[in-house]
Structures are given as C-alpha cells and as structure tokens.
C-alpha cells in the first residue's frame, strides 16, 4: 500500500459498510446496508466486483461459509476488513478532510 | 420456512455467462435474498427484482473478470500449450522427485524396494490422472485432445487401407458429383451480372394476355413514355439481327444488335478502345457509328490498331467503327446468339428501315432499363401499373380493353437465366441424394468396424475414458475420412473438368466461366464436414453405450450389445434402398419423357436433309436494294435452285426462310387479319409464318391434305396465295372449310402498301416444326416467288456429305452473287437432336446418379448380409449339423436380404411419388404416377438386391459345420 493510492468511491463506501457491519458480512448484507443508509440501489454484481478488487489489494479477506438450502445449495462467502484496509480508510478520510477543511464553501443539506 | 423457487432460467443464464470464481457465492446471495423478498412481498415482485439485479450486475462482472485476467489466463494457457512437452517433462520430474522422497522414507521402515515404491505411488495417487488433470488445467485440453485423436485416426486409416480406400472413394464420388453441379449452379445462377449495380437492371415486357400474346414488343411512343415516367434512370431498346459484313477480311455473317443510343450508358460498361454512343443522339434512324466486340476486332480486322474510324458495310450500308468493347464483355441477351453479339449500331427506330413510329405499332425489340437508385422492383412495378392505367385512359383506341395490356418488370438476371433454374435444382437435388446414399454406405461400413472395435472401446471406458472423449475420437475419425474424401472429390473434379464441360448444353447461360473458385471449394468443404458429421453420428452414438461386461468377455459371437447395432445397420440399408428407388424413379420418368419426345412422329422427314443459311442484304434505304421486289428476288431464287440441283448427291432442293428450318430457335411471326373478322381496334393475333418455294413441302415430306400446293404460276403477277396447316384451319375457322378463305398479314411479311387479300389454297398436315412437344402450332406458308424475304436457307435432300456440302453451296452461291455470305450448314437430324440437348443433359446426369446410387445401395446390402452371415456362422453350423438342407440355408439368407429390399422399396415408393410430382413439369407424355416405370424400377431394384445377397448367401451355404462348431 503506497502512500499515493486513494480508494475509489465505491470501494470507500463498501469498506465503510464492512466496518459498520463489524465482523463478517456477505455481499448481500453489504448491499442492503448501503441501500438503507444512502438510498443508493447498487447491483450485487458491482458489490462483488469491488469486493474482489479489495481482496486483491488485501484490504479485505474472505472466508467460505456453509452452503444452505436457502442459497440454492451454494456456499456463503464472508468478507471482513483487514488491517491494511483500515489504514487505507484512514488515509482516504484524511485526504478528503484536508481537501475540504479550508474550503469556504458551505454545503447545502440534501 | 417456505421455499420459493427463484427463476431457473436466470440462474442458468448467470452460470453460463459468468466464469468468475465468486459466481457461486454471488448466486447464493441472490437466491437467499430472493427467498426473503418472496416471503416479504410476493414471488412475482421478487422475480422482478432478481432479474433486475442480474441484468445490472453483468457488466460489472464481465468487466472485472476481464480485468482480473480471464484473458490473461487464456494467454497463459496458449503459452503452456505451446510448450507442453517441456512442462510435461518438468511435471514428471517433479512427480518422480516426490515419489523418490516418499520411497526413501518408506524404505527406512524396512520394506523391500519394490513394495516401498508401490506404497509411495498408492499414497501419491494415480500418476496418469494427475498428469491429465494438470494438463486440463494448464493447457488447452480441446486442442491437445484433437491432436491426439487425429494422430490415432490417421493410424487407424493406414492400418486398414482397403476399408479406408472404399470409404474415401465413396465420399469422393458423392462430393465430386455434388460439387460439380454446384459449380454449374454457381456459374449460372449465383453470381450477379457483371455490370455496375446489377440489381437496378430490369427487363420490361409488354403483354397482351387478352389476345394471347406475350412479349408483344414495344412502340416508340411507349418507350418515350417509360423514359419520362420518372421510374427509371434510363430505358433502352435492343433489337437483334444478322447482316452481311463486308469491308473486313472477308465477307461474313455477323450478329448485331441495333440499340438506342443510351444502351451502353445504361449498362455502365466502358469500351476498351474509343467511345460508345452519345446517349442524347437524336437521329431517328441509324447513325453512322457502330461499336464492335473484341472478338470481331480480332477475327475480322486482325486487331487492327487503326480500327477507330475505319469504315465497314453492313448489308451494303456504310458505317464507321467508333469503339471496341473489352474482351470479357457479353451482351445481356436471352439466347446464346444474343450474348455473342459482335456489333452494336445506334438507332432511334423512328425512320428507315423502321416504319414511322405510332403508338399501336409494336416493334419486336427487347427493352431493358435501369431503375432509379433506391427504388425496388415492387414499388417500380406499382408505379408502372399506374402509368399503364393512365395511358390506357388517354389512348383508348391504341389500347383496347380486350387486349388487357400490361407491362411487366423482371430483374434482368431473371429473364436471362429463369428457365434453367428448375433443371439445375433437379440436378443439385439428385447429386445431393447420391451424396446422402454415399454417407449411409460409409456409416454402415463404420458401424461394422465399430462392432469389431467394441472391445477396444470397452477397455478404454473401463480405464476411465470419458464418454465425451470416445465420441470425440470417433467423430474425429469420421471427419478425417470425409475431409480426405472431399479433397479426393475435388481432385477428381479438377482433372475431369474439361470432359464434364463438354457435356453441358450450350443453352445454359454461363454468366461466368465454370471454374473451381473459392465458393465452390467452400461448398466442397462444407459438404465434406456435413457428410462427416452425418455418417459419424452412427458409430459415435453407439460408442458410449457398449455394455462393458459383455464386450470384455472373450467371444466374438453375436452378443446382445450388437443387436441394436444390427438394427441401425438394417435401418441404414433400408434408407439407402429408399433413396436409390427415388433416384431411379426420377431417372426412369425422365428417360421415358425423353424417349417419347425422341420417337414422337415429327410430321416431316429430317433424314438426309441439310439446310444452309444465306441472307440477302437489307440496306437501310429500300431504293438501293437489288433484291427489293419479289420479281428480282425470284430470279435469284430460281437460279440458285437450278444450280443446287446439280450439286453432287442432291436429289431435291428447295428454298425457304431461315425460320422455316424445323426446330431451330428462330420464331417468325406475323400479325394476322382475317376477312370478315377485322375490327379496327382489336389487336391482331400473331401466327408463325414461312416463305417457301413450292418444292419445300415435298422435300420435307409434309403431306397435303386438301387443296393444292404452290406452283410456279403463283408468281408476283398472280393473286397472293397461302398454304396453312390443319392447326391453323382449326383455330381460325373452326368447323368451316379453310379453303378459299382470305386473310391479310401484317406489315412484317406481306407488302404493307397492298390492300390485296391472300387466299388460302391448300391445307397441309400438322408437323412439329416449331416444337417437339407441341404438334398443333398454327402455321401459314407464303410463296417465295410472291414475297421477298431476306433471311434465306437452302434445303437439300439426297446422299449428302455433311463436310463437303457447306463448301459446295458456298461456291455455288458466290458464283451467282459474290457478295452473299453462306454460313451455318446443318443437317436436320442435328437440328432435331439439338432441340433435345437440354433434356438429354438432365437425363444423362440423373441417370448416372441413379446408377451410382444403385451400386452404392447394392454394396450396402452386400455388406450387411455378409456381416449377418459372419455373425451367424456358428448358428448356421448348428443347423447344418442338425440336418438342415444347404438350399434352405441359402433361402434363409436370401429371405433376409429380400425383406430389407422390400422394406426399402416400400419407403422409397412414397418418396418417389413425392419427387415425381415435384418434377411434373419436366415430364412429357408420361404421368408422374406412371405405373410402368414404377413397376420396372421396383423389379430392377429387387433383382439387384437379390444378386447382391447371393454371394454371401452362397458362402453361408458352404459353411463347414465342423469348422463352425469348433469356432468358439
């Protein structure tokens, strides 16, 4: 993890969701969390694609759960944030903060 | 908890489209959420949501997988495939190291070396399988398997050369035949015309169905209307004629076309030398300019480099060459002669020698046009129909409603090749049938071999081969056979191409040269692949279903497992017979049609008769014509006849028009006005007419039924007379006596200025001088001495030498008038057989296909019965030992073969009936359900089947029971 690497916006949101969910969550839970909090309806494919990317960067790790009949016999894949991911989150937050801190712009509440 | 079922289709779609490792988890998430939602809201809402999620996810997943290296992995696989030997070696080394390590470990515990190694291997796992799995993961298993299968297939082919040769030859025959016909098809029908934007070119035809007249010609004002209509870019008229050409190396007869000046601009072809006509040339008659073909330039002018501006005479009229067309250029004509036109002259068709233009004066010209770009034919036709309707209202006198005048548009290509399509399709179907039969035969051969390889397949399966691999292997063998057969077929075709070309009748319009070009080769490849798949399916589908236990037992007796095979083989033979029967039926019907036409009573006697053409000049200015009046021409005719009778071997001589030559393709019609029936506005009917000297009828042996023939007294001073045939009398004076009736011809034949009536003085019997198939074509004959036609032919009967006569007639004519060219000598027998040429070609082709099919079917039944005998040798031995008579054995085997043949015949009869009805319009004089043909063909097929069974049946008869019983 280099100093200069920033998280993409979807990566950022999903990492934050995982942090909130505190522990292992699978893709659909993450998606639901984002939808409930932000109202954004993200497709499950986008979530998974991003999670794969994050895993490749070792910001998250995954483990396989048991297959259940409710899942059509497919295993559950659980994701959790790793230390590197936490660090990346912190860096991104600091960067954003430093960019918005001295701005005289007032944000209108949406 | 209730279970809902998520949309299965979407799940399957997902599984196929996504090849990513997290596919399972993702799908599981979706299903779980679906179940929750279905519980919470409704299954249909959940399904909707499922589909929405699925569709929206796909772009992300595809993108991520690409990024994550599906491509990278593919490239890695390719790289591994290239270096598979090394990687395999490395793997083996590594496995060996592991084994060695393990063995050493085990050795320490005191086991003997061999046992230690065996334990190590057992612990490691099946080495072979591990290697295969590794390769499946890291290489390209498809290609590796393919290579392996190919090598094995090649070895199998080489090992049994007899079998391979027979199979390859059979396929080669089938593919060769089909490809040959396809190349004919390709050259004739599949290629566009070689003019720019050929899809815009149409031919226009005026029909008057109300008076039974098709292609009645067009008048000059109509042509101008068409040009102004806005439907076409331009419209051109083209005529056809022959003239005497002088001013070149020697006087000759050439085909030329008078065309309107916009003709070449319409076609869009540029000349090789010089220029073509000015499309806006307003000259009403012929202009001075002509364009010649490359062939004429080389033949008659010796490729003269100063050809442009050189003058020549056509029928003594002076013209000037302004351009030469490129070598490959062919005129888009309907007949071979038109396509070989040597010279084009520009004319406005509004002045001499054409009559003054008027709307109801139709000229016998062809009309071609180029549509405006973007306008399709259907739309153009409807615009044209509207124009026709408005013209009919505008000029009611010229377009009487009874004639029902219509104008038809046809794509130009269609008008050139339309009539040959059906015969070519028939040939293609026949060739396809032969290929099919060949495939069935090879399938049979392969099945026979497959039963012998049953043990090999069983052993492979027992060792763990997947069924897919076995099927793949067998298909590879079949495809290899069929591809080799295809190559062999193409090679045969290539070598015999010239011989085959000679068989093709001249009337087939070859728009391009017959050649083995890319599309033909592609067709051969496709046909080979299709054939390979067809006959490969039979053994391949049997491969995986071998009963392992049975097949592995050491015996060769007809085991249960092969009973199904036997059924398939029988079914295949029955199919072969059915197909053969269909082909033979088609051939038989065509043969009978041909024979009917061939032996039809002609009504005249063509034997020992020759006809030689010579034409008089017809200069554009009638005043300079030295044979302009009947009296002038009569003098020439009489002198020619006198001299002709003194030629060696000549017993009789007569003169007639070119069109009087029976069964040539010239049609010469004249409009007819009957006394008492004329009405100003009615369109006169058109009738075949001829001008002949009185000796004509006797020479051709056409009998006179009533009245009298012409005599020398019927000259230009005497009243005009005519002789008609019975069909004419029946058509125009039904129930009355035609003798003494009077009529008038139109402008084209009888003297237009005269108001004299012509009287019918004689009725002759009907003769098939226009068409072999139709005996009752109305014909009218006029006396040569009362008219002055220009296109003449001398008829000679006697002991003639066909090679000497042309020269002798040439000399004779030139001694009377040196400017008259003589050409085109033919015997009437040749003319008759030439009219049958196209039918003969179809017949020959279909018959040879039928014979091939029959041979293949016979081979097929021979193979099956032979196999049955081999399988039942043991059985037969037992029967003989128990006291059966040898003749009974023979009969038993023959009965088996007969049952196959009968089954095949029954199925084939159905197919034959269908095919014969499809062919109905190609038949003459024989019904599609002709019982004679059906019975004959069935009997022949049965006889052939019995003959084919006889040899193995005899073998069965001679089985030695001791040997058979000993064979275990």
Interface residues (C-beta under 8 A of the other chain):
Chain A: X26 X27 X28 X43 X44 X45 X46 X48 X49 X51 X52 X53 X56 X64 X67 X68 X69 X70 X71 X72 X73 X74 X75 X76 X77
Chain B: X1 X3 X6 X11 X20 X22 X24 X25 X26 X27 X28 X29 X30 X31 X32 X33 X35 X53 X56 X57 X58 X59 X60 X61 X63 X64 X68
